């Protein structure tokens, strides 16, 4: 059969003969939809696509980030800071080039990031990151380094110091920290995280919202160790009815 002869019925038969998890089914349908556009035919017409699973961010705790930063140096520290303070993914860090970085003013440096879907965004680089970058050379900042190598290297260094982590948790840390620092500004967080949908950013807001803990903690009976202490009466008050 030639690809030009494919129809929705063929797609339905394919899925009917296989037991696929919802995420796999959704992925296949996305690919078929894109392929159908190239063919000029809708191959998924009328087929219900499973909803995207909701993922919960898992940011690296601040204490562990501090320890990791102290035990790295050179380009390894730069990799850590680019994830934690710029929100870069491993593949974005790996392909970083000198000409992606622009110095606008003395303390204003920005980075052009080409992320998912080929979109390009501008990301501020704070001073703590700039001082770890070698901006004297042209081309790639660390030639020949793959995203996998960056992820494995940072995870290995972290493990030696009792930290279990993935490189992407640095990006999660960036998202939650931005949400807190911006005064819970969801749109600002979406912009700096470079999310196409605010629904994705909402997950970071849920993790970073400290108020939920104080609200639940304030519920009556929430803390069994809490005791209502009656203020001690002052001696003068206690003896106010005493004679002389």
C-alpha positions in Angstrom: 0.0 0.0 0.0 1.2 3.5 -0.8 1.2 6.1 1.8 -1.1 8.2 -0.3 -3.8 5.5 0.1 -3.9 5.8 3.9 -7.3 6.6 5.5 -8.8 7.0 8.9 -10.0 3.4 8.7 -6.4 2.2 8.5 -5.6 4.2 11.6 -8.5 2.8 13.5 -7.6 -0.8 12.5 -4.0 -0.2 13.7 -5.1 1.0 17.1 -7.8 -1.7 17.4 -5.2 -4.4 17.0 -2.9 -3.1 19.7 -3.2 -2.4 23.4 -1.5 1.0 23.9 -1.1 3.1 27.0 -2.9 6.5 26.7 0.4 8.4 26.4 1.6 6.2 23.6 -1.7 6.4 21.8 -1.6 10.2 22.1 2.0 10.3 20.8 1.1 8.2 17.8 -1.9 10.3 17.0 0.1 13.5 17.1 2.6 12.0 14.6 -0.2 10.8 12.4 -1.8 14.2 12.5 1.4 15.9 11.4 2.0 13.3 8.7 -1.6 13.7 7.5 -1.1 17.4 7.1 2.0 16.7 4.9 -0.1 14.3 2.8 -3.0 16.7 2.7 -5.5 14.4 4.4 -6.8 14.2 8.0 -5.8 10.8 9.2 -7.2 11.3 12.7 -10.6 12.8 11.9 -13.1 11.7 14.6 -10.5 9.9 16.7 -10.5 11.0 20.3 -7.0 11.9 21.6 -6.3 11.0 25.2 -5.6 14.0 27.4 -2.0 14.9 28.1 -0.9 13.6 31.5 -0.5 16.2 34.2 3.1 16.2 35.4 4.2 17.7 38.8 7.5 19.5 38.9 10.2 18.2 41.2 12.5 21.1 42.0 15.9 20.5 43.5 15.8 21.8 47.1 17.7 25.0 47.8 20.0 23.3 50.3 21.0 20.6 47.8 21.6 23.2 45.1 23.9 25.1 47.4 25.9 21.9 48.1 26.0 21.0 44.5 27.3 24.4 43.5 30.0 24.2 46.2 31.3 20.8 44.9 31.4 21.8 41.2 33.7 24.2 39.3 34.5 25.3 35.8 32.0 24.2 33.1 30.3 21.8 35.5 29.3 24.7 37.8 28.2 26.6 34.7 26.0 23.8 33.6 24.4 23.7 37.1 23.8 27.4 37.2 22.4 27.6 33.7 19.7 25.1 34.7 19.0 26.6 38.1 19.1 30.3 37.3 18.2 30.4 33.6 15.9 27.3 33.3 17.9 25.7 30.5 17.3 22.1 29.5 20.2 19.8 29.0 20.1 20.0 25.2 19.9 23.8 25.4 22.9 24.0 27.6 24.9 21.6 25.4 24.5 23.7 22.2 25.1 27.1 23.8 27.2 29.4 21.6 29.1 32.6 22.4 27.0 34.5 19.8 23.8 33.4 21.7 24.9 35.8 24.5 24.5 39.6 24.3 25.7 42.1 26.8 23.2 45.0 26.8 24.6 46.9 29.8 27.2 46.3 32.5 24.9 44.0 34.5 22.3 43.2 31.9 23.2 40.1 29.9 20.7 38.0 27.9 20.7 34.7 26.2 18.9 33.7 23.0 17.6 30.2 23.5 16.2 28.0 20.8 14.0 25.5 22.6 11.1 23.2 21.8 9.5 23.5 18.4 12.3 25.7 17.1 11.0 28.8 18.9 13.6 31.3 20.1 13.3 33.2 23.4 15.3 35.8 25.3 16.4 34.8 28.8 18.2 37.1 31.3 21.5 35.8 32.7 22.1 36.8 36.3 25.7 37.8 37.4 26.2 34.5 39.3 26.0 32.7 35.9 27.8 35.2 33.8 31.0 34.9 35.9 31.1 31.2 35.3 31.0 31.5 31.4 34.0 31.9 29.2 33.0 34.6 26.8 36.4 35.0 25.2 36.0 32.2 22.6 33.8 32.1 19.6 31.6 29.2 18.6 30.2 26.6 21.1 31.1 27.2 24.7 31.9 23.5 25.3 32.5 21.9 22.0 31.7 18.2 21.6 29.6 17.9 24.8 26.2 16.1 24.4 23.1 16.7 26.5 23.5 13.1 27.8 27.0 13.8 29.0 25.8 16.9 30.8 23.0 15.0 32.5 25.2 12.1 33.5 28.1 14.3 34.7 25.9 16.4 37.0 24.0 13.4 38.3 27.3 11.6 39.0 28.8 14.6 40.9 25.6 15.0 42.9 25.5 11.3 43.8 29.1 11.5 45.2 27.8 14.1 47.7 24.6 12.2 48.7 22.3 14.1 46.3 20.0 12.0 44.0 18.8 14.2 41.1 18.2 14.7 37.4 19.5 17.7 35.5 16.0 18.7 34.6 15.3 19.3 38.3 17.4 22.4 38.1 14.9 23.8 35.6 12.1 22.9 37.9 13.9 24.8 40.7 14.2 27.8 38.4 10.4 27.7 37.7 9.4 27.5 41.3 11.9 30.1 42.4 10.7 32.5 39.7 7.1 32.1 40.7 7.9 33.0 44.3 10.3 35.9 43.5 7.8 37.4 41.1 5.1 37.6 43.7 3.2 34.6 42.3 3.0 36.1 38.8 2.0 33.2 36.6 2.4 35.0 33.3 5.9 36.1 34.2 6.8 32.6 35.2 5.3 31.3 31.9 7.4 33.7 30.0 10.7 32.9 31.7 10.0 29.2 31.6 9.2 29.6 27.9 6.1 27.5 28.1 3.6 27.5 25.2 0.7 26.9 27.5 0.0 28.5 31.0 -1.5 25.1 32.0 2.1 23.8 32.1 3.2 26.7 34.2 0.4 26.1 36.7 2.1 23.0 37.9 5.0 25.1 39.1 2.7 27.5 40.8 1.1 24.6 42.8 4.5 23.4 44.0 5.8 26.8 44.8 2.7 28.1 46.6 3.9 28.3 50.3 0.5 29.6 51.4 -1.2 26.2 51.0 1.0 24.8 53.8 0.3 27.7 56.2 -3.5 27.6 55.5 -3.7 23.8 56.1 -1.4 24.1 59.1 -3.8 26.7 60.6 -6.8 24.4 60.5 -8.2 23.5 63.9 -6.5 20.3 65.2 -4.0 20.2 62.4 -1.0 20.3 64.8 -1.5 17.8 67.6 1.6 19.2 69.4 0.3 22.7 69.5 -0.8 23.8 73.0 -2.8 26.8 73.9 -0.9 28.4 76.7 -2.7 30.7 79.1 -0.6 33.8 79.9 0.8 33.8 83.4 -0.8 36.4 85.7 1.5 39.0 87.0 2.3 38.8 90.7 0.8 42.2 91.2 -2.5 41.1 89.6 -2.5 37.9 91.6 -2.2 39.9 94.9 -4.5 42.8 93.9 -7.0 41.6 96.5 -4.4 41.2 99.2 -4.6 43.6 102.1 -1.8 46.1 102.8 
